[in-house]
Amino acid sequence: MYRVLLVDDEPFAIEGLQLLIDWKKNGFEVESVCGDGEEAARLIRESKPDLVVTDIRMPIMDGLELISQMRQEGHKQTKFVVMSGYSDFEYARRALQLGVSHYLTKPIMSDEADEVLECLNKVLEEENRKQKAARYSERCAQRRALSALIRGEELSDADQAAINRISIEAGGWAYVRVELDGTELASAVDAVEEMIEKGHGEAGFRGCILNQELTSFGVACILRDDTKPAMRDAAELVYKRIQKSVKGSFSMVVGSLVKAAEELDSSHRHAEEAGTYLFYDRRERPLYYDEIKEQTFGYDSHMWEAAEKIIEAVETNDGQRIIERLQQIFDHFAAQRTMPSLISAFSTHIMMQCSAIYKELGGDADQLLERTGYPLAGVNEHSLLKLHAFLLSFCLLCREELSKLRIRQQGGTIAKVEEYLRQHYRESVTVKEIAEIFYMNPVYLGQAFSRKYGVSIHEYMHDLRMNEAKELLHNKDISGAALAEGLGYCSYQHFLKQFEKRYGMKLAEYKKTITHLKS
């Protein structure tokens, strides 16, 4: 709806305009009314209406003086319609000389008003279309020029002209980088674009979206002045607007404050540097470069020795050792603030070595990696906690798959017993019953099974049940009691005890690990 201001010193005339004309039908709404030109001038300066319908003859300041003064003050976009009686025709001619293209004769007829409003609506629509096209073209020129500055490229004459135009009212600059889930990127970008489009109406915010990627984008913020409060105000505006537009979590880093657009590459570089600290410091507010510029990351050559021990635990089917060693090294990473890229290399090394061992035994290494995903390439998009949970899941899965491959290769009667257990582990079977099925002495069966698989038959059944428990927990929302019953446990407490024994944590803690991994 286009906003309208009605100006007439006769209250009945104002009331008649409001009642007789169907403003909404023609795309208009009466926003305010007043009785003289001086008051109208104040309202026009404050609210900038799209259309002013004014009488010519009024006290203090008449309609023509009002139009003349508003044009002199630069209110070029506001349209004026004058109302006059037949005896005021000469006044109407003067109004036309001031750029007024429409006038209404008193008494106002609704058909005549509808015709004028319909014509004005088309004029305003066309002007808005041209203005939007011009703004879009200018934003594209600004984006192209600012992107060239950030990349350190030589500016063309057109780029330099765009920088000069955008710098006229720029008191300072700061680069902001936003990371979030790819499914919500469009919503966040649209929200910031809308804020930029509103311009000065949004607490003076100005800026330009740059470097849009799959899970991130940047904003070159144009500040009111080159002070830190101005930078923080702009950053908070962006953060709060995105917060309202997305459902999930996101992170935002703010580079250094710079005075000129030509220095924006420095702010961009500092924002990227601050982004690496999100690996340790995921927070629900912007992270500023000034907060971390004095901090440094650590380096520890002993991490490779720890990696080999974890690989050994995977190869020897020692789940408890895997859990303990990973917890120790990731606690060490957190304490030392180890460089994220080194932790990425550490994790990649473990995955590649374990996959190679799996492949040597005849397994499909590519399929193993596909089952767990591979989030290590963009390590800065992940937290230390997420990477720890992911690597733990991969190592435990690889341990299980290696164990299965070795068992299949051993064969014999004991292997058949093992296969029987895989098919019946949810049932309540005893060693004696199994021995009768395979015509073996129960004591001998138990000893032979332990020598081949390293655990007793009962322990092996618990392992199978726990493996399924883990798979169900990862793939379904299931209660612990239902899980225990489905796996053949008569006692829920016994199930909890076996779960904690194998995974080194209580069931509730393990569910939290799954939640961190999925998020």
C-alpha positions in Angstrom: 0.0 0.0 0.0 1.2 3.5 -0.8 1.0 6.0 2.1 -1.2 9.1 1.8 -1.2 12.5 3.6 -4.5 14.5 3.3 -4.2 18.3 3.8 -7.2 20.6 4.1 -8.2 23.3 6.5 -11.9 22.2 6.4 -12.5 19.1 8.7 -15.6 18.1 6.7 -13.5 18.0 3.5 -11.0 15.7 5.1 -13.7 13.4 6.4 -15.3 13.4 2.9 -12.1 12.4 1.3 -11.7 9.5 3.7 -15.2 8.2 3.3 -16.0 8.8 -0.4 -12.8 7.5 -1.9 -12.0 3.8 -1.9 -8.3 4.2 -1.2 -7.5 0.5 -0.7 -9.0 -0.5 -4.0 -6.4 1.6 -5.7 -3.5 0.5 -3.6 -3.4 3.5 -1.2 -4.0 4.0 2.6 -4.5 7.3 4.4 -1.6 7.5 6.9 -2.2 10.9 8.4 -4.2 14.2 8.0 -3.6 17.8 8.9 -5.2 21.2 8.4 -2.5 23.6 7.1 0.6 23.6 4.9 3.0 24.2 7.7 2.0 21.1 9.6 1.9 19.2 6.3 5.5 20.2 5.7 6.6 18.8 9.0 4.8 15.5 8.4 6.3 15.1 4.9 9.8 15.6 6.3 9.2 13.0 9.1 7.3 10.2 7.3 8.0 10.9 3.6 4.5 9.8 2.3 4.1 8.5 -1.3 1.2 10.8 -2.1 0.0 14.2 -0.7 -3.5 15.3 -1.5 -3.7 19.0 -0.6 -6.1 21.9 -0.9 -4.8 25.1 -2.6 -6.3 27.7 -0.4 -5.2 27.3 3.3 -4.1 29.6 6.1 -0.4 30.0 7.2 1.0 28.2 4.1 -1.2 27.4 1.1 -0.9 24.3 -1.0 1.2 25.8 -3.7 3.7 27.2 -1.2 3.8 23.7 0.4 4.6 22.0 -2.9 7.2 24.6 -3.8 9.0 24.3 -0.5 9.0 20.5 -0.5 10.5 20.4 -4.0 13.2 22.9 -3.0 14.0 20.6 0.0 14.5 17.7 -2.3 11.3 15.6 -1.8 11.3 14.6 -5.5 9.7 11.2 -4.9 6.5 12.4 -3.2 3.6 12.9 -5.6 1.2 15.8 -5.1 -2.5 16.1 -6.1 -4.1 19.5 -5.6 -7.8 20.1 -4.9 -9.4 23.3 -6.2 -12.8 24.8 -7.0 -13.6 26.0 -10.5 -12.7 29.5 -9.6 -9.2 28.4 -8.6 -8.2 27.2 -12.1 -5.3 29.7 -12.3 -3.9 28.2 -9.1 -4.2 24.8 -10.6 -2.2 25.9 -13.6 0.6 27.1 -11.3 0.5 23.8 -9.6 1.1 22.1 -12.9 4.2 24.3 -13.4 5.5 22.9 -10.1 5.3 19.4 -11.4 1.9 18.4 -10.2 0.3 16.3 -12.9 -3.1 15.7 -11.4 -5.7 17.8 -9.7 -9.2 17.2 -8.4 -12.1 19.7 -8.6 -14.3 20.4 -5.6 -16.7 18.9 -4.8 -14.7 15.6 -5.2 -16.4 12.9 -7.2 -15.4 9.3 -6.4 -15.1 8.3 -10.1 -12.8 11.2 -10.8 -10.7 10.3 -7.7 -10.5 6.6 -8.7 -9.2 7.6 -12.2 -6.5 9.8 -10.7 -5.5 7.2 -8.1 -5.3 4.5 -10.7 -3.1 6.6 -12.9 -0.8 7.5 -9.9 -0.6 3.9 -8.8 0.8 2.9 -12.2 3.3 5.8 -12.1 4.5 4.8 -8.6 4.8 1.2 -9.6 6.9 2.0 -12.6 9.1 4.3 -10.6 9.5 1.6 -7.9 10.5 -0.9 -10.6 13.1 1.4 -12.0 14.5 2.3 -8.5 14.7 -1.4 -7.6 16.5 -2.2 -10.9 18.9 0.7 -10.3 19.6 -0.4 -6.7 20.2 -4.0 -7.8 22.6 -2.8 -10.5 24.4 -0.6 -8.0 24.7 -3.5 -5.5 26.1 -5.8 -8.2 28.7 -3.1 -9.0 29.6 -2.7 -5.3 29.8 -6.4 -4.8 32.1 -6.8 -7.8 34.4 -3.9 -6.7 34.6 -5.0 -3.0 35.3 -8.6 -4.0 38.1 -7.4 -6.2 39.5 -5.4 -3.3 39.4 -8.4 -0.9 41.2 -10.6 -3.5 43.9 -8.0 -3.9 43.0 -7.4 -7.6 43.7 -4.2 -9.5 40.5 -2.2 -9.8 39.0 -1.2 -13.2 37.7 2.3 -13.7 34.2 1.1 -13.2 35.1 -0.7 -9.9 36.9 2.4 -8.6 33.9 4.5 -9.4 31.7 2.1 -7.5 34.1 2.2 -4.5 34.0 6.0 -4.6 30.2 6.1 -4.6 29.8 3.7 -1.7 32.6 5.4 0.3 30.9 8.8 0.3 29.0 8.2 3.6 31.3 5.5 5.0 32.8 6.4 8.3 34.6 3.0 8.6 34.5 -0.6 7.5 34.4 -4.1 9.0 34.2 -7.6 7.4 31.8 -10.1 8.9 31.8 -13.9 8.1 28.8 -16.1 8.9 28.9 -20.0 9.0 25.7 -22.1 9.2 24.0 -25.2 7.9 23.7 -25.1 4.1 20.0 -25.7 4.3 19.5 -22.4 6.0 22.0 -20.3 4.0 19.3 -18.8 1.7 17.2 -17.7 4.6 20.1 -16.0 6.3 21.3 -14.3 3.1 17.8 -13.1 2.3 17.4 -11.6 5.8 20.6 -9.6 5.5 19.7 -8.5 1.9 16.4 -7.2 3.2 18.2 -5.3 5.9 20.6 -3.8 3.4 17.7 -2.9 1.1 16.0 -0.9 3.9 19.2 1.0 4.3 18.9 4.0 6.6 15.6 2.8 7.8 17.4 -0.1 9.6 19.3 1.9 12.3 21.5 3.3 9.6 22.8 -0.1 8.5 24.6 -0.3 5.1 26.6 -3.1 3.7 27.2 -5.6 0.9 27.0 -9.4 0.8 30.2 -11.1 -0.5 31.8 -14.5 -0.9 28.7 -16.6 -0.7 29.6 -20.3 -0.5 27.8 -23.6 0.4 27.8 -23.0 4.2 29.0 -19.4 4.6 28.9 -15.9 3.4 30.5 -12.5 4.2 29.2 -9.0 4.8 31.2 -5.9 4.2 29.7 -3.6 6.8 29.7 0.1 6.1 30.0 1.9 9.5 28.7 5.3 10.6 32.2 6.1 11.9 35.5 4.4 12.5 34.9 3.5 16.1 34.6 0.1 17.8 31.1 0.9 19.1 29.9 1.6 15.5 31.5 -1.7 14.4 29.8 -3.7 17.3 26.4 -2.0 16.6 26.6 -3.1 12.9 27.7 -6.6 13.8 25.0 -7.0 16.4 22.4 -5.9 13.9 23.5 -8.6 11.4 23.7 -11.2 14.1 20.2 -10.5 15.5 18.6 -10.4 12.0 20.1 -13.8 11.1 19.1 -15.2 14.5 15.5 -14.4 13.8 15.6 -15.9 10.3 17.1 -19.3 10.9 16.1 -22.2 13.2 19.4 -23.9 13.8 22.7 -22.6 15.3 25.2 -20.5 13.4 28.5 -18.7 14.1 29.7 -15.2 13.2 33.2 -13.7 13.3 34.1 -10.0 12.8 37.4 -8.8 11.4 39.3 -5.7 12.4 38.0 -2.2 12.1 39.4 -0.3 9.1 38.9 3.3 7.9 38.8 2.9 4.2 37.4 0.4 1.7 40.9 -0.1 0.3 41.8 -1.7 3.7 38.9 -4.1 3.7 41.2 -7.0 2.7 42.9 -6.7 6.1 39.6 -6.9 7.9 38.7 -9.9 5.7 41.9 -11.7 6.5 41.5 -11.1 10.2 37.9 -12.4 10.1 39.2 -15.6 8.5 41.9 -15.9 11.3 39.2 -15.4 14.0 37.2 -18.1 12.3 39.7 -20.8 13.2 39.1 -20.1 16.9 35.5 -21.2 16.5 36.9 -24.7 16.5 37.3 -24.3 20.3 34.9 -21.5 21.1 31.5 -22.0 19.6 29.4 -19.2 21.1 26.0 -17.6 20.8 27.3 -14.1 19.9 29.7 -12.6 17.4 33.4 -13.5 17.9 35.6 -10.4 17.3 39.2 -10.5 16.0 40.2 -8.1 18.8 39.3 -10.8 21.3 41.7 -13.4 19.9 44.4 -11.5 18.1 46.9 -12.0 21.0 46.2 -15.7 21.3 48.2 -18.5 19.6 47.6 -22.1 18.8 49.9 -24.9 20.2 51.8 -27.7 18.5 52.6 -31.1 19.9 54.7 -33.6 18.1 53.6 -36.4 20.5 50.2 -36.5 18.9 51.6 -38.8 16.2 52.7 -41.3 18.9 49.1 -41.1 20.3 47.7 -41.7 16.9 49.7 -45.0 16.5 48.5 -46.2 19.9 44.9 -45.6 18.8 45.4 -47.4 15.6 46.9 -50.3 17.5 43.9 -50.4 19.8 41.6 -50.6 16.7 43.7 -53.4 15.2 43.7 -55.4 18.4 40.0 -55.1 18.9 40.4 -53.1 22.2 37.3 -50.9 22.4 38.0 -49.7 25.9 41.6 -48.6 25.0 40.2 -46.7 21.9 37.8 -44.8 24.1 40.4 -43.9 26.8 43.2 -42.9 24.4 40.9 -40.7 22.3 39.6 -39.0 25.4 43.1 -38.3 26.6 44.4 -36.9 23.4 41.3 -34.6 22.8 41.5 -33.4 26.4 45.2 -32.6 25.6 44.2 -30.7 22.4 41.7 -28.6 24.4 44.2 -27.8 27.1 47.0 -26.9 24.6 44.7 -25.2 22.0 46.4 -27.3 19.3 46.2 -25.9 15.8 42.9 -27.1 14.2 44.7 -28.1 10.9 47.0 -30.4 12.9 44.0 -32.1 14.6 42.5 -32.5 11.1 45.7 -34.1 9.9 45.8 -36.3 13.1 42.3 -37.6 12.5 42.8 -38.1 8.8 46.0 -40.2 9.5 44.1 -42.5 11.9 41.2 -43.0 9.4 43.6 -43.7 6.5 45.7 -46.2 8.4 42.7 -48.0 9.8 41.1 -48.2 6.4 44.3 -49.6 5.0 44.4 -52.4 7.6 40.7 -53.1 6.8 41.5 -53.3 3.1 44.4 -55.7 3.6 42.0 -58.2 5.3 39.7 -58.0 2.2 37.3 -55.4 3.4 35.9 -52.5 1.3 37.7 -49.4 2.7 35.6 -47.0 0.6 32.4 -48.4 2.0 33.7 -48.2 5.5 34.4 -44.4 5.0 31.0 -43.9 3.4 29.2 -45.4 6.5 30.6 -42.7 8.8 31.0 -39.7 6.5 34.1 -37.6 6.1 33.8 -34.1 7.7 37.5 -33.4 7.9 38.1 -31.3 4.8 36.4 -28.2 6.2 37.6 -28.6 9.8 36.9 -25.0 10.8 33.2 -25.6 10.2 33.3 -28.2 13.1 34.0 -28.0 16.8 36.5 -30.1 18.7 33.6 -31.9 20.4 32.1 -32.9 17.1 35.4 -34.1 15.7 36.0 -36.2 18.8 32.6 -37.8 18.6 33.0 -38.5 14.9 36.5 -40.1 15.2 35.3 -42.2 18.2 32.4 -43.5 16.1 34.7 -44.3 13.2 37.3 -46.2 15.3 34.8 -48.3 17.1 33.1 -49.2 13.8 36.4 -50.1 12.2 37.3 -52.3 15.2 34.0 -54.2 14.9 34.4 -54.7 11.1 38.0 -55.9 11.5 36.9 -58.4 14.1 34.2 -59.7 11.8 36.7 -60.2 8.9 39.1 -62.1 11.1 36.3 -64.4 12.5 35.1 -65.3 9.0 38.6 -66.2 8.0 39.2 -68.7 10.9 36.4 -71.2 9.9 35.9 -74.7 11.7 33.3 -75.8 14.2 34.0 -72.9 16.5 33.3 -70.5 13.7 29.9 -72.3 13.2 29.2 -71.8 16.9 30.0 -68.1 16.4 27.7 -67.9 13.5 25.0 -69.6 15.6 25.5 -67.0 18.2 25.0 -64.2 15.7 21.7 -65.7 14.7 20.4 -66.4 18.3 22.1 -63.8 20.6 18.7 -62.2 21.4 17.6 -65.5 22.9 18.3 -66.9 26.3 20.7 -69.8 25.4 23.2 -71.6 27.6 26.6 -73.0 26.8 25.3 -76.5 27.6 22.4 -76.1 25.1 24.9 -74.9 22.4 27.2 -77.8 23.1 24.4 -80.3 22.6 23.5 -78.7 19.3 27.1 -79.2 18.1 27.8 -82.5 19.9 30.6 -81.0 22.0 31.6 -81.1 25.7 30.4 -77.9 27.3 33.7 -77.2 29.1 35.8 -77.9 25.9 33.5 -75.7 23.9 33.9 -72.8 26.3 37.7 -73.1 26.4 38.0 -73.5 22.6 35.8 -70.5 21.9 37.7 -68.4 24.4 41.0 -69.3 22.7 39.7 -68.4 19.3 37.8 -65.2 20.0 39.4 -64.0 23.2 36.2 -63.9 25.2 33.8 -66.3 26.7 30.6 -67.3 24.9 28.5 -65.2 27.3 30.7 -62.2 26.8 30.6 -62.6 23.1 26.8 -62.6 23.2 26.9 -59.4 25.3 29.1 -57.9 22.7 26.7 -58.7 19.9 23.8 -57.3 21.9 25.7 -54.2 22.6 26.6 -53.7 19.0 23.0 -53.9 18.0 22.1 -51.6 20.9 24.5 -49.0 19.5 23.1 -49.3 16.0 19.5 -48.9 17.3 20.5 -45.8 19.4 22.1 -44.2 16.3 19.1 -44.9 14.0 16.0 -44.8 16.3 14.6 -42.9 19.2 14.3 -45.8 21.6 14.1 -46.1 25.3 16.7 -48.0 27.3 14.0 -50.4 28.7 12.7 -51.2 25.3 16.2 -51.7 24.0 17.1 -54.2 26.9 13.9 -56.2 26.4 14.4 -56.4 22.6 18.0 -57.7 23.0 16.9 -60.5 25.4 17.9 -59.0 28.8 15.6 -60.0 31.6 17.1 -57.3 33.8 17.3 -53.7 32.7 20.0 -53.1 35.3 22.1 -55.9 33.9 21.8 -54.4 30.4 23.0 -51.0 31.8 25.9 -52.6 33.5 27.0 -54.4 30.3 26.6 -51.2 28.2 28.8 -49.2 30.5 31.3 -52.0 30.7 31.8 -52.0 26.9 31.5 -48.3 26.0 33.1 -46.7 29.0 30.1 -44.5 29.7 26.6 -44.6 30.9 23.7 -45.0 28.4 22.6 -41.4 29.0 26.1 -40.1 28.3 26.3 -42.1 25.1 23.0 -40.7 23.9 24.5 -37.2 24.3 27.5 -38.2 22.2 25.1 -39.3 19.4 23.3 -35.9 19.7 26.6 -34.0 19.3 27.6 -36.2 16.3 24.3 -35.6 14.5 24.3 -31.8 15.2 
